[in-house]
Amino acid sequence: MDDLSVQVPLSCPTCGCTEFSEDSEADQKSDDERIFTCAHCGAQFSKTQLIDANSESINATIQDIGDEIISALSKDLKRELRKQGWKVK
Ligand SMILES: [Zn+2]
C-alpha cells in the first residue's frame, strides 16, 4: 500500500481518458502552469483545472479507501495527496 496515490488517476473532464501528454516546456513553468494535453481528444488543461475537475472522484476514492482501512492510514493518504497539490477535504 505504498503507492496509494497512483490509484487516483486524473481523467479528462471532456472524454474521461486518463492519459495525458505533458507540455514539453514544463521546465520553464511553475507547477500550476504546466499544461496537460489529453491523449484521446486533444483538450488541454492546466494541472489546477484537472484537479478541480477530478475533485469529486478523488474524494469518492478516498471515501472508498477509508471504508476499508483504518482511519490513520486514510489521514496519511490525504496528507500525501495534499502534498501533491490535491484539494482533499
Ligand atoms: Zn479527452
PDB file of the backbone (N, CA, C, O) and the ligand in Angstrom, with CONECT records:
HET     ZN  A 101       1
ATOM      1  N   MET A   1       0.837  -1.206   0.000  1.00  0.00           N
ATOM      2  CA  MET A   1       0.000   0.000   0.000  1.00  0.00           C
ATOM      3  C   MET A   1       0.872   1.256   0.000  1.00  0.00           C
ATOM      4  O   MET A   1       0.457   2.307   0.490  1.00  0.00           O
ATOM      5  N   ASP A   2       2.073   1.142  -0.548  1.00  0.00           N
ATOM      6  CA  ASP A   2       2.975   2.292  -0.562  1.00  0.00           C
ATOM      7  C   ASP A   2       2.578   3.331  -1.617  1.00  0.00           C
ATOM      8  O   ASP A   2       2.889   4.515  -1.488  1.00  0.00           O
ATOM      9  N   ASP A   3       1.893   2.869  -2.649  1.00  0.00           N
ATOM     10  CA  ASP A   3       1.623   3.757  -3.774  1.00  0.00           C
ATOM     11  C   ASP A   3       0.136   4.047  -3.935  1.00  0.00           C
ATOM     12  O   ASP A   3      -0.400   3.984  -5.042  1.00  0.00           O
ATOM     13  N   LEU A   4      -0.524   4.363  -2.830  1.00  0.00           N
ATOM     14  CA  LEU A   4      -1.958   4.628  -2.864  1.00  0.00           C
ATOM     15  C   LEU A   4      -2.314   5.765  -3.806  1.00  0.00           C
ATOM     16  O   LEU A   4      -3.373   5.748  -4.433  1.00  0.00           O
ATOM     17  N   SER A   5      -1.423   6.766  -3.909  1.00  0.00           N
ATOM     18  CA  SER A   5      -1.770   7.953  -4.684  1.00  0.00           C
ATOM     19  C   SER A   5      -1.991   7.634  -6.156  1.00  0.00           C
ATOM     20  O   SER A   5      -2.765   8.314  -6.829  1.00  0.00           O
ATOM     21  N   VAL A   6      -1.310   6.593  -6.667  1.00  0.00           N
ATOM     22  CA  VAL A   6      -1.476   6.291  -8.080  1.00  0.00           C
ATOM     23  C   VAL A   6      -2.817   5.626  -8.365  1.00  0.00           C
ATOM     24  O   VAL A   6      -3.170   5.411  -9.525  1.00  0.00           O
ATOM     25  N   GLN A   7      -3.571   5.298  -7.307  1.00  0.00           N
ATOM     26  CA  GLN A   7      -4.893   4.705  -7.523  1.00  0.00           C
ATOM     27  C   GLN A   7      -5.958   5.776  -7.743  1.00  0.00           C
ATOM     28  O   GLN A   7      -7.141   5.461  -7.870  1.00  0.00           O
ATOM     29  N   VAL A   8      -5.542   7.033  -7.786  1.00  0.00           N
ATOM     30  CA  VAL A   8      -6.474   8.128  -8.028  1.00  0.00           C
ATOM     31  C   VAL A   8      -6.034   8.852  -9.296  1.00  0.00           C
ATOM     32  O   VAL A   8      -5.458   9.938  -9.231  1.00  0.00           O
ATOM     33  N   PRO A   9      -6.311   8.240 -10.460  1.00  0.00           N
ATOM     34  CA  PRO A   9      -5.836   8.845 -11.703  1.00  0.00           C
ATOM     35  C   PRO A   9      -6.657  10.065 -12.099  1.00  0.00           C
ATOM     36  O   PRO A   9      -7.863  10.115 -11.857  1.00  0.00           O
ATOM     37  N   LEU A  10      -6.010  11.033 -12.700  1.00  0.00           N
ATOM     38  CA  LEU A  10      -6.733  12.167 -13.266  1.00  0.00           C
ATOM     39  C   LEU A  10      -7.359  11.728 -14.582  1.00  0.00           C
ATOM     40  O   LEU A  10      -6.721  11.034 -15.375  1.00  0.00           O
ATOM     41  N   SER A  11      -8.599  12.127 -14.817  1.00  0.00           N
ATOM     42  CA  SER A  11      -9.216  11.804 -16.090  1.00  0.00           C
ATOM     43  C   SER A  11      -9.666  13.083 -16.789  1.00  0.00           C
ATOM     44  O   SER A  11      -9.951  14.095 -16.148  1.00  0.00           O
ATOM     45  N   CYS A  12      -9.723  13.014 -18.102  1.00  0.00           N
ATOM     46  CA  CYS A  12     -10.116  14.162 -18.914  1.00  0.00           C
ATOM     47  C   CYS A  12     -11.579  14.505 -18.645  1.00  0.00           C
ATOM     48  O   CYS A  12     -12.439  13.636 -18.789  1.00  0.00           O
ATOM     49  N   PRO A  13     -11.889  15.756 -18.255  1.00  0.00           N
ATOM     50  CA  PRO A  13     -13.279  16.144 -17.995  1.00  0.00           C
ATOM     51  C   PRO A  13     -14.147  16.089 -19.252  1.00  0.00           C
ATOM     52  O   PRO A  13     -15.373  16.030 -19.160  1.00  0.00           O
ATOM     53  N   THR A  14     -13.518  16.107 -20.414  1.00  0.00           N
ATOM     54  CA  THR A  14     -14.268  16.099 -21.671  1.00  0.00           C
ATOM     55  C   THR A  14     -14.632  14.683 -22.108  1.00  0.00           C
ATOM     56  O   THR A  14     -15.784  14.414 -22.450  1.00  0.00           O
ATOM     57  N   CYS A  15     -13.634  13.760 -22.098  1.00  0.00           N
ATOM     58  CA  CYS A  15     -13.893  12.424 -22.643  1.00  0.00           C
ATOM     59  C   CYS A  15     -13.624  11.305 -21.645  1.00  0.00           C
ATOM     60  O   CYS A  15     -13.968  10.153 -21.913  1.00  0.00           O
ATOM     61  N   GLY A  16     -13.017  11.614 -20.501  1.00  0.00           N
ATOM     62  CA  GLY A  16     -12.783  10.594 -19.489  1.00  0.00           C
ATOM     63  C   GLY A  16     -11.492   9.820 -19.653  1.00  0.00           C
ATOM     64  O   GLY A  16     -11.191   8.938 -18.849  1.00  0.00           O
ATOM     65  N   CYS A  17     -10.725  10.138 -20.683  1.00  0.00           N
ATOM     66  CA  CYS A  17      -9.441   9.481 -20.897  1.00  0.00           C
ATOM     67  C   CYS A  17      -8.482   9.818 -19.750  1.00  0.00           C
ATOM     68  O   CYS A  17      -8.502  10.933 -19.229  1.00  0.00           O
ATOM     69  N   THR A  18      -7.641   8.851 -19.359  1.00  0.00           N
ATOM     70  CA  THR A  18      -6.727   9.101 -18.238  1.00  0.00           C
ATOM     71  C   THR A  18      -5.277   9.248 -18.689  1.00  0.00           C
ATOM     72  O   THR A  18      -4.364   9.275 -17.864  1.00  0.00           O
ATOM     73  N   GLU A  19      -5.072   9.343 -19.986  1.00  0.00           N
ATOM     74  CA  GLU A  19      -3.703   9.517 -20.478  1.00  0.00           C
ATOM     75  C   GLU A  19      -3.503  10.932 -21.000  1.00  0.00           C
ATOM     76  O   GLU A  19      -4.288  11.440 -21.800  1.00  0.00           O
ATOM     77  N   PHE A  20      -2.432  11.550 -20.525  1.00  0.00           N
ATOM     78  CA  PHE A  20      -2.133  12.911 -20.941  1.00  0.00           C
ATOM     79  C   PHE A  20      -0.665  13.016 -21.316  1.00  0.00           C
ATOM     80  O   PHE A  20       0.196  12.354 -20.737  1.00  0.00           O
ATOM     81  N   SER A  21      -0.405  13.859 -22.295  1.00  0.00           N
ATOM     82  CA  SER A  21       0.985  14.198 -22.563  1.00  0.00           C
ATOM     83  C   SER A  21       1.237  15.581 -21.984  1.00  0.00           C
ATOM     84  O   SER A  21       0.377  16.460 -22.027  1.00  0.00           O
ATOM     85  N   GLU A  22       2.452  15.752 -21.436  1.00  0.00           N
ATOM     86  CA  GLU A  22       2.753  16.995 -20.754  1.00  0.00           C
ATOM     87  C   GLU A  22       3.447  17.976 -21.685  1.00  0.00           C
ATOM     88  O   GLU A  22       4.228  17.591 -22.556  1.00  0.00           O
ATOM     89  N   ASP A  23       3.147  19.239 -21.484  1.00  0.00           N
ATOM     90  CA  ASP A  23       3.804  20.301 -22.236  1.00  0.00           C
ATOM     91  C   ASP A  23       5.325  20.137 -22.168  1.00  0.00           C
ATOM     92  O   ASP A  23       5.889  19.992 -21.083  1.00  0.00           O
ATOM     93  N   SER A  24       5.980  20.160 -23.324  1.00  0.00           N
ATOM     94  CA  SER A  24       7.432  19.964 -23.354  1.00  0.00           C
ATOM     95  C   SER A  24       8.185  21.138 -22.743  1.00  0.00           C
ATOM     96  O   SER A  24       9.363  21.011 -22.411  1.00  0.00           O
ATOM     97  N   GLU A  25       7.524  22.268 -22.594  1.00  0.00           N
ATOM     98  CA  GLU A  25       8.164  23.436 -21.990  1.00  0.00           C
ATOM     99  C   GLU A  25       7.906  23.505 -20.494  1.00  0.00           C
ATOM    100  O   GLU A  25       8.050  24.563 -19.881  1.00  0.00           O
ATOM    101  N   ALA A  26       7.522  22.371 -19.903  1.00  0.00           N
ATOM    102  CA  ALA A  26       7.138  22.351 -18.496  1.00  0.00           C
ATOM    103  C   ALA A  26       8.230  22.886 -17.581  1.00  0.00           C
ATOM    104  O   ALA A  26       7.943  23.493 -16.549  1.00  0.00           O
ATOM    105  N   ASP A  27       9.476  22.660 -17.962  1.00  0.00           N
ATOM    106  CA  ASP A  27      10.588  23.087 -17.121  1.00  0.00           C
ATOM    107  C   ASP A  27      10.596  24.589 -16.877  1.00  0.00           C
ATOM    108  O   ASP A  27      11.077  25.062 -15.847  1.00  0.00           O
ATOM    109  N   GLN A  28      10.062  25.324 -17.829  1.00  0.00           N
ATOM    110  CA  GLN A  28      10.106  26.780 -17.725  1.00  0.00           C
ATOM    111  C   GLN A  28       8.917  27.344 -16.954  1.00  0.00           C
ATOM    112  O   GLN A  28       8.823  28.553 -16.742  1.00  0.00           O
ATOM    113  N   LYS A  29       8.034  26.487 -16.548  1.00  0.00           N
ATOM    114  CA  LYS A  29       6.813  26.971 -15.917  1.00  0.00           C
ATOM    115  C   LYS A  29       6.706  26.463 -14.490  1.00  0.00           C
ATOM    116  O   LYS A  29       7.313  25.460 -14.114  1.00  0.00           O
ATOM    117  N   SER A  30       5.914  27.188 -13.705  1.00  0.00           N
ATOM    118  CA  SER A  30       5.640  26.716 -12.357  1.00  0.00           C
ATOM    119  C   SER A  30       4.680  25.535 -12.444  1.00  0.00           C
ATOM    120  O   SER A  30       4.071  25.292 -13.486  1.00  0.00           O
ATOM    121  N   ASP A  31       4.555  24.820 -11.362  1.00  0.00           N
ATOM    122  CA  ASP A  31       3.728  23.612 -11.340  1.00  0.00           C
ATOM    123  C   ASP A  31       2.302  23.899 -11.803  1.00  0.00           C
ATOM    124  O   ASP A  31       1.730  23.114 -12.560  1.00  0.00           O
ATOM    125  N   ASP A  32       1.726  25.003 -11.362  1.00  0.00           N
ATOM    126  CA  ASP A  32       0.338  25.322 -11.693  1.00  0.00           C
ATOM    127  C   ASP A  32       0.142  25.667 -13.164  1.00  0.00           C
ATOM    128  O   ASP A  32      -0.974  25.612 -13.679  1.00  0.00           O
ATOM    129  N   GLU A  33       1.231  26.021 -13.832  1.00  0.00           N
ATOM    130  CA  GLU A  33       1.105  26.471 -15.214  1.00  0.00           C
ATOM    131  C   GLU A  33       1.380  25.367 -16.220  1.00  0.00           C
ATOM    132  O   GLU A  33       1.264  25.581 -17.427  1.00  0.00           O
ATOM    133  N   ARG A  34       1.747  24.180 -15.729  1.00  0.00           N
ATOM    134  CA  ARG A  34       2.012  23.074 -16.641  1.00  0.00           C
ATOM    135  C   ARG A  34       0.733  22.696 -17.379  1.00  0.00           C
ATOM    136  O   ARG A  34      -0.350  22.653 -16.796  1.00  0.00           O
ATOM    137  N   ILE A  35       0.880  22.425 -18.662  1.00  0.00           N
ATOM    138  CA  ILE A  35      -0.288  22.104 -19.486  1.00  0.00           C
ATOM    139  C   ILE A  35      -0.274  20.622 -19.829  1.00  0.00           C
ATOM    140  O   ILE A  35       0.733  20.082 -20.287  1.00  0.00           O
ATOM    141  N   PHE A  36      -1.420  19.972 -19.595  1.00  0.00           N
ATOM    142  CA  PHE A  36      -1.570  18.564 -19.935  1.00  0.00           C
ATOM    143  C   PHE A  36      -2.517  18.450 -21.130  1.00  0.00           C
ATOM    144  O   PHE A  36      -3.601  19.032 -21.133  1.00  0.00           O
ATOM    145  N   THR A  37      -2.099  17.704 -22.130  1.00  0.00           N
ATOM    146  CA  THR A  37      -2.935  17.515 -23.314  1.00  0.00           C
ATOM    147  C   THR A  37      -3.501  16.108 -23.304  1.00  0.00           C
ATOM    148  O   THR A  37      -2.754  15.135 -23.202  1.00  0.00           O
ATOM    149  N   CYS A  38      -4.826  15.994 -23.409  1.00  0.00           N
ATOM    150  CA  CYS A  38      -5.480  14.696 -23.404  1.00  0.00           C
ATOM    151  C   CYS A  38      -5.030  13.879 -24.615  1.00  0.00           C
ATOM    152  O   CYS A  38      -5.044  14.372 -25.743  1.00  0.00           O
ATOM    153  N   ALA A  39      -4.629  12.622 -24.375  1.00  0.00           N
ATOM    154  CA  ALA A  39      -4.146  11.762 -25.455  1.00  0.00           C
ATOM    155  C   ALA A  39      -5.275  11.346 -26.388  1.00  0.00           C
ATOM    156  O   ALA A  39      -5.030  10.955 -27.529  1.00  0.00           O
ATOM    157  N   HIS A  40      -6.506  11.430 -25.907  1.00  0.00           N
ATOM    158  CA  HIS A  40      -7.645  10.948 -26.693  1.00  0.00           C
ATOM    159  C   HIS A  40      -8.292  12.062 -27.511  1.00  0.00           C
ATOM    160  O   HIS A  40      -8.428  11.928 -28.727  1.00  0.00           O
ATOM    161  N   CYS A  41      -8.696  13.168 -26.863  1.00  0.00           N
ATOM    162  CA  CYS A  41      -9.449  14.213 -27.569  1.00  0.00           C
ATOM    163  C   CYS A  41      -8.629  15.464 -27.808  1.00  0.00           C
ATOM    164  O   CYS A  41      -9.085  16.369 -28.507  1.00  0.00           O
ATOM    165  N   GLY A  42      -7.422  15.543 -27.241  1.00  0.00           N
ATOM    166  CA  GLY A  42      -6.542  16.670 -27.515  1.00  0.00           C
ATOM    167  C   GLY A  42      -6.855  17.928 -26.728  1.00  0.00           C
ATOM    168  O   GLY A  42      -6.223  18.963 -26.939  1.00  0.00           O
ATOM    169  N   ALA A  43      -7.830  17.853 -25.817  1.00  0.00           N
ATOM    170  CA  ALA A  43      -8.148  19.013 -24.986  1.00  0.00           C
ATOM    171  C   ALA A  43      -6.984  19.322 -24.064  1.00  0.00           C
ATOM    172  O   ALA A  43      -6.282  18.412 -23.622  1.00  0.00           O
ATOM    173  N   GLN A  44      -6.770  20.606 -23.768  1.00  0.00           N
ATOM    174  CA  GLN A  44      -5.641  20.997 -22.927  1.00  0.00           C
ATOM    175  C   GLN A  44      -6.134  21.568 -21.603  1.00  0.00           C
ATOM    176  O   GLN A  44      -7.087  22.345 -21.558  1.00  0.00           O
ATOM    177  N   PHE A  45      -5.466  21.167 -20.535  1.00  0.00           N
ATOM    178  CA  PHE A  45      -5.852  21.612 -19.211  1.00  0.00           C
ATOM    179  C   PHE A  45      -4.611  21.937 -18.393  1.00  0.00           C
ATOM    180  O   PHE A  45      -3.561  21.317 -18.564  1.00  0.00           O
ATOM    181  N   SER A  46      -4.742  22.914 -17.505  1.00  0.00           N
ATOM    182  CA  SER A  46      -3.685  23.125 -16.518  1.00  0.00           C
ATOM    183  C   SER A  46      -3.863  22.072 -15.428  1.00  0.00           C
ATOM    184  O   SER A  46      -4.920  21.452 -15.319  1.00  0.00           O
ATOM    185  N   LYS A  47      -2.824  21.877 -14.628  1.00  0.00           N
ATOM    186  CA  LYS A  47      -2.907  20.901 -13.540  1.00  0.00           C
ATOM    187  C   LYS A  47      -4.049  21.275 -12.586  1.00  0.00           C
ATOM    188  O   LYS A  47      -4.786  20.411 -12.110  1.00  0.00           O
ATOM    189  N   THR A  48      -4.179  22.580 -12.319  1.00  0.00           N
ATOM    190  CA  THR A  48      -5.232  23.045 -11.419  1.00  0.00           C
ATOM    191  C   THR A  48      -6.611  22.705 -11.962  1.00  0.00           C
ATOM    192  O   THR A  48      -7.481  22.254 -11.218  1.00  0.00           O
ATOM    193  N   GLN A  49      -6.811  22.921 -13.264  1.00  0.00           N
ATOM    194  CA  GLN A  49      -8.104  22.611 -13.878  1.00  0.00           C
ATOM    195  C   GLN A  49      -8.423  21.129 -13.770  1.00  0.00           C
ATOM    196  O   GLN A  49      -9.555  20.745 -13.477  1.00  0.00           O
ATOM    197  N   LEU A  50      -7.408  20.296 -14.012  1.00  0.00           N
ATOM    198  CA  LEU A  50      -7.617  18.846 -13.943  1.00  0.00           C
ATOM    199  C   LEU A  50      -7.994  18.412 -12.538  1.00  0.00           C
ATOM    200  O   LEU A  50      -8.899  17.597 -12.352  1.00  0.00           O
ATOM    201  N   ILE A  51      -7.301  18.955 -11.555  1.00  0.00           N
ATOM    202  CA  ILE A  51      -7.577  18.571 -10.166  1.00  0.00           C
ATOM    203  C   ILE A  51      -8.969  19.033  -9.767  1.00  0.00           C
ATOM    204  O   ILE A  51      -9.698  18.300  -9.099  1.00  0.00           O
ATOM    205  N   ASP A  52      -9.346  20.251 -10.173  1.00  0.00           N
ATOM    206  CA  ASP A  52     -10.704  20.744  -9.899  1.00  0.00           C
ATOM    207  C   ASP A  52     -11.746  19.818 -10.512  1.00  0.00           C
ATOM    208  O   ASP A  52     -12.725  19.449  -9.863  1.00  0.00           O
ATOM    209  N   ALA A  53     -11.522  19.443 -11.783  1.00  0.00           N
ATOM    210  CA  ALA A  53     -12.485  18.612 -12.497  1.00  0.00           C
ATOM    211  C   ALA A  53     -12.594  17.225 -11.896  1.00  0.00           C
ATOM    212  O   ALA A  53     -13.627  16.566 -12.014  1.00  0.00           O
ATOM    213  N   ASN A  54     -11.522  16.783 -11.249  1.00  0.00           N
ATOM    214  CA  ASN A  54     -11.487  15.420 -10.707  1.00  0.00           C
ATOM    215  C   ASN A  54     -11.722  15.360  -9.202  1.00  0.00           C
ATOM    216  O   ASN A  54     -11.679  14.280  -8.613  1.00  0.00           O
ATOM    217  N   SER A  55     -11.969  16.503  -8.576  1.00  0.00           N
ATOM    218  CA  SER A  55     -12.027  16.527  -7.115  1.00  0.00           C
ATOM    219  C   SER A  55     -13.113  15.612  -6.567  1.00  0.00           C
ATOM    220  O   SER A  55     -12.958  15.023  -5.497  1.00  0.00           O
ATOM    221  N   GLU A  56     -14.220  15.496  -7.310  1.00  0.00           N
ATOM    222  CA  GLU A  56     -15.307  14.647  -6.838  1.00  0.00           C
ATOM    223  C   GLU A  56     -14.889  13.175  -6.781  1.00  0.00           C
ATOM    224  O   GLU A  56     -15.112  12.493  -5.781  1.00  0.00           O
ATOM    225  N   SER A  57     -14.278  12.697  -7.873  1.00  0.00           N
ATOM    226  CA  SER A  57     -13.876  11.296  -7.908  1.00  0.00           C
ATOM    227  C   SER A  57     -12.711  11.036  -6.958  1.00  0.00           C
ATOM    228  O   SER A  57     -12.581   9.944  -6.405  1.00  0.00           O
ATOM    229  N   ILE A  58     -11.862  12.054  -6.774  1.00  0.00           N
ATOM    230  CA  ILE A  58     -10.758  11.901  -5.819  1.00  0.00           C
ATOM    231  C   ILE A  58     -11.316  11.678  -4.423  1.00  0.00           C
ATOM    232  O   ILE A  58     -10.888  10.773  -3.707  1.00  0.00           O
ATOM    233  N   ASN A  59     -12.281  12.518  -4.043  1.00  0.00           N
ATOM    234  CA  ASN A  59     -12.866  12.382  -2.708  1.00  0.00           C
ATOM    235  C   ASN A  59     -13.644  11.076  -2.565  1.00  0.00           C
ATOM    236  O   ASN A  59     -13.647  10.464  -1.497  1.00  0.00           O
ATOM    237  N   ALA A  60     -14.305  10.650  -3.649  1.00  0.00           N
ATOM    238  CA  ALA A  60     -15.031   9.380  -3.613  1.00  0.00           C
ATOM    239  C   ALA A  60     -14.074   8.215  -3.422  1.00  0.00           C
ATOM    240  O   ALA A  60     -14.362   7.277  -2.679  1.00  0.00           O
ATOM    241  N   THR A  61     -12.938   8.281  -4.098  1.00  0.00           N
ATOM    242  CA  THR A  61     -11.935   7.234  -3.974  1.00  0.00           C
ATOM    243  C   THR A  61     -11.401   7.165  -2.553  1.00  0.00           C
ATOM    244  O   THR A  61     -11.228   6.085  -1.988  1.00  0.00           O
ATOM    245  N   ILE A  62     -11.143   8.348  -1.984  1.00  0.00           N
ATOM    246  CA  ILE A  62     -10.652   8.382  -0.607  1.00  0.00           C
ATOM    247  C   ILE A  62     -11.705   7.831   0.343  1.00  0.00           C
ATOM    248  O   ILE A  62     -11.375   7.153   1.315  1.00  0.00           O
ATOM    249  N   GLN A  63     -12.975   8.122   0.062  1.00  0.00           N
ATOM    250  CA  GLN A  63     -14.072   7.585   0.870  1.00  0.00           C
ATOM    251  C   GLN A  63     -14.052   6.059   0.842  1.00  0.00           C
ATOM    252  O   GLN A  63     -14.162   5.405   1.879  1.00  0.00           O
ATOM    253  N   ASP A  64     -13.909   5.499  -0.367  1.00  0.00           N
ATOM    254  CA  ASP A  64     -13.865   4.049  -0.528  1.00  0.00           C
ATOM    255  C   ASP A  64     -12.702   3.455   0.244  1.00  0.00           C
ATOM    256  O   ASP A  64     -12.861   2.485   0.986  1.00  0.00           O
ATOM    257  N   ILE A  65     -11.535   4.047   0.060  1.00  0.00           N
ATOM    258  CA  ILE A  65     -10.346   3.546   0.742  1.00  0.00           C
ATOM    259  C   ILE A  65     -10.542   3.625   2.247  1.00  0.00           C
ATOM    260  O   ILE A  65     -10.185   2.705   2.984  1.00  0.00           O
ATOM    261  N   GLY A  66     -11.125   4.760   2.700  1.00  0.00           N
ATOM    262  CA  GLY A  66     -11.319   4.976   4.132  1.00  0.00           C
ATOM    263  C   GLY A  66     -12.209   3.923   4.760  1.00  0.00           C
ATOM    264  O   GLY A  66     -12.054   3.587   5.934  1.00  0.00           O
ATOM    265  N   ASP A  67     -13.159   3.393   3.963  1.00  0.00           N
ATOM    266  CA  ASP A  67     -14.047   2.357   4.482  1.00  0.00           C
ATOM    267  C   ASP A  67     -13.305   1.056   4.726  1.00  0.00           C
ATOM    268  O   ASP A  67     -13.702   0.253   5.571  1.00  0.00           O
ATOM    269  N   GLU A  68     -12.234   0.855   3.989  1.00  0.00           N
ATOM    270  CA  GLU A  68     -11.556  -0.434   4.018  1.00  0.00           C
ATOM    271  C   GLU A  68     -10.341  -0.468   4.942  1.00  0.00           C
ATOM    272  O   GLU A  68      -9.909  -1.543   5.358  1.00  0.00           O
ATOM    273  N   ILE A  69      -9.809   0.653   5.251  1.00  0.00           N
ATOM    274  CA  ILE A  69      -8.597   0.670   6.067  1.00  0.00           C
ATOM    275  C   ILE A  69      -8.803   1.545   7.289  1.00  0.00           C
ATOM    276  O   ILE A  69      -9.780   2.288   7.382  1.00  0.00           O
ATOM    277  N   ILE A  70      -7.875   1.446   8.217  1.00  0.00           N
ATOM    278  CA  ILE A  70      -8.002   2.250   9.432  1.00  0.00           C
ATOM    279  C   ILE A  70      -7.877   3.733   9.116  1.00  0.00           C
ATOM    280  O   ILE A  70      -7.208   4.113   8.155  1.00  0.00           O
ATOM    281  N   SER A  71      -8.513   4.564   9.916  1.00  0.00           N
ATOM    282  CA  SER A  71      -8.577   5.991   9.618  1.00  0.00           C
ATOM    283  C   SER A  71      -7.205   6.649   9.626  1.00  0.00           C
ATOM    284  O   SER A  71      -6.980   7.631   8.919  1.00  0.00           O
ATOM    285  N   ALA A  72      -6.305   6.123  10.407  1.00  0.00           N
ATOM    286  CA  ALA A  72      -4.967   6.699  10.460  1.00  0.00           C
ATOM    287  C   ALA A  72      -4.289   6.652   9.098  1.00  0.00           C
ATOM    288  O   ALA A  72      -3.632   7.602   8.674  1.00  0.00           O
ATOM    289  N   LEU A  73      -4.466   5.525   8.430  1.00  0.00           N
ATOM    290  CA  LEU A  73      -3.854   5.376   7.112  1.00  0.00           C
ATOM    291  C   LEU A  73      -4.525   6.319   6.122  1.00  0.00           C
ATOM    292  O   LEU A  73      -3.861   6.876   5.248  1.00  0.00           O
ATOM    293  N   SER A  74      -5.830   6.502   6.252  1.00  0.00           N
ATOM    294  CA  SER A  74      -6.559   7.422   5.396  1.00  0.00           C
ATOM    295  C   SER A  74      -6.036   8.842   5.551  1.00  0.00           C
ATOM    296  O   SER A  74      -5.895   9.579   4.575  1.00  0.00           O
ATOM    297  N   LYS A  75      -5.752   9.210   6.793  1.00  0.00           N
ATOM    298  CA  LYS A  75      -5.203  10.549   7.042  1.00  0.00           C
ATOM    299  C   LYS A  75      -3.846  10.707   6.372  1.00  0.00           C
ATOM    300  O   LYS A  75      -3.536  11.746   5.790  1.00  0.00           O
ATOM    301  N   ASP A  76      -3.038   9.642   6.468  1.00  0.00           N
ATOM    302  CA  ASP A  76      -1.727   9.682   5.812  1.00  0.00           C
ATOM    303  C   ASP A  76      -1.884   9.896   4.318  1.00  0.00           C
ATOM    304  O   ASP A  76      -1.148  10.678   3.715  1.00  0.00           O
ATOM    305  N   LEU A  77      -2.842   9.203   3.724  1.00  0.00           N
ATOM    306  CA  LEU A  77      -3.075   9.316   2.286  1.00  0.00           C
ATOM    307  C   LEU A  77      -3.502  10.734   1.918  1.00  0.00           C
ATOM    308  O   LEU A  77      -3.004  11.313   0.952  1.00  0.00           O
ATOM    309  N   LYS A  78      -4.426  11.284   2.698  1.00  0.00           N
ATOM    310  CA  LYS A  78      -4.884  12.642   2.415  1.00  0.00           C
ATOM    311  C   LYS A  78      -3.732  13.639   2.505  1.00  0.00           C
ATOM    312  O   LYS A  78      -3.611  14.544   1.679  1.00  0.00           O
ATOM    313  N   ARG A  79      -2.884  13.456   3.527  1.00  0.00           N
ATOM    314  CA  ARG A  79      -1.743  14.354   3.683  1.00  0.00           C
ATOM    315  C   ARG A  79      -0.821  14.224   2.471  1.00  0.00           C
ATOM    316  O   ARG A  79      -0.292  15.206   1.949  1.00  0.00           O
ATOM    317  N   GLU A  80      -0.653  12.978   2.049  1.00  0.00           N
ATOM    318  CA  GLU A  80       0.211  12.704   0.898  1.00  0.00           C
ATOM    319  C   GLU A  80      -0.369  13.357  -0.367  1.00  0.00           C
ATOM    320  O   GLU A  80       0.372  13.939  -1.159  1.00  0.00           O
ATOM    321  N   LEU A  81      -1.661  13.263  -0.549  1.00  0.00           N
ATOM    322  CA  LEU A  81      -2.305  13.857  -1.727  1.00  0.00           C
ATOM    323  C   LEU A  81      -2.224  15.377  -1.683  1.00  0.00           C
ATOM    324  O   LEU A  81      -1.990  16.018  -2.707  1.00  0.00           O
ATOM    325  N   ARG A  82      -2.416  15.955  -0.498  1.00  0.00           N
ATOM    326  CA  ARG A  82      -2.328  17.416  -0.374  1.00  0.00           C
ATOM    327  C   ARG A  82      -0.942  17.894  -0.771  1.00  0.00           C
ATOM    328  O   ARG A  82      -0.790  18.932  -1.415  1.00  0.00           O
ATOM    329  N   LYS A  83       0.064  17.125  -0.380  1.00  0.00           N
ATOM    330  CA  LYS A  83       1.454  17.473  -0.729  1.00  0.00           C
ATOM    331  C   LYS A  83       1.617  17.551  -2.239  1.00  0.00           C
ATOM    332  O   LYS A  83       2.403  18.348  -2.752  1.00  0.00           O
ATOM    333  N   GLN A  84       0.867  16.716  -2.940  1.00  0.00           N
ATOM    334  CA  GLN A  84       0.978  16.685  -4.389  1.00  0.00           C
ATOM    335  C   GLN A  84       0.038  17.673  -5.052  1.00  0.00           C
ATOM    336  O   GLN A  84      -0.045  17.719  -6.279  1.00  0.00           O
ATOM    337  N   GLY A  85      -0.673  18.464  -4.258  1.00  0.00           N
ATOM    338  CA  GLY A  85      -1.497  19.523  -4.822  1.00  0.00           C
ATOM    339  C   GLY A  85      -2.975  19.199  -4.953  1.00  0.00           C
ATOM    340  O   GLY A  85      -3.736  19.983  -5.520  1.00  0.00           O
ATOM    341  N   TRP A  86      -3.391  18.030  -4.425  1.00  0.00           N
ATOM    342  CA  TRP A  86      -4.811  17.679  -4.499  1.00  0.00           C
ATOM    343  C   TRP A  86      -5.581  18.516  -3.480  1.00  0.00           C
ATOM    344  O   TRP A  86      -5.076  18.833  -2.403  1.00  0.00           O
ATOM    345  N   LYS A  87      -6.810  18.865  -3.842  1.00  0.00           N
ATOM    346  CA  LYS A  87      -7.679  19.527  -2.880  1.00  0.00           C
ATOM    347  C   LYS A  87      -8.509  18.452  -2.209  1.00  0.00           C
ATOM    348  O   LYS A  87      -9.511  17.999  -2.763  1.00  0.00           O
ATOM    349  N   VAL A  88      -8.097  18.042  -1.015  1.00  0.00           N
ATOM    350  CA  VAL A  88      -8.749  16.939  -0.318  1.00  0.00           C
ATOM    351  C   VAL A  88      -9.449  17.474   0.923  1.00  0.00           C
ATOM    352  O   VAL A  88      -8.858  18.208   1.715  1.00  0.00           O
ATOM    353  N   LYS A  89     -10.717  17.100   1.083  1.00  0.00           N
ATOM    354  CA  LYS A  89     -11.453  17.566   2.261  1.00  0.00           C
ATOM    355  C   LYS A  89     -11.212  16.639   3.435  1.00  0.00           C
ATOM    356  O   LYS A  89     -11.748  16.865   4.520  1.00  0.00           O
TER     357      LYS A  89
HETATM  358 ZN    ZN A 101     -10.129  13.957 -23.520  1.00  0.00          ZN2+
END
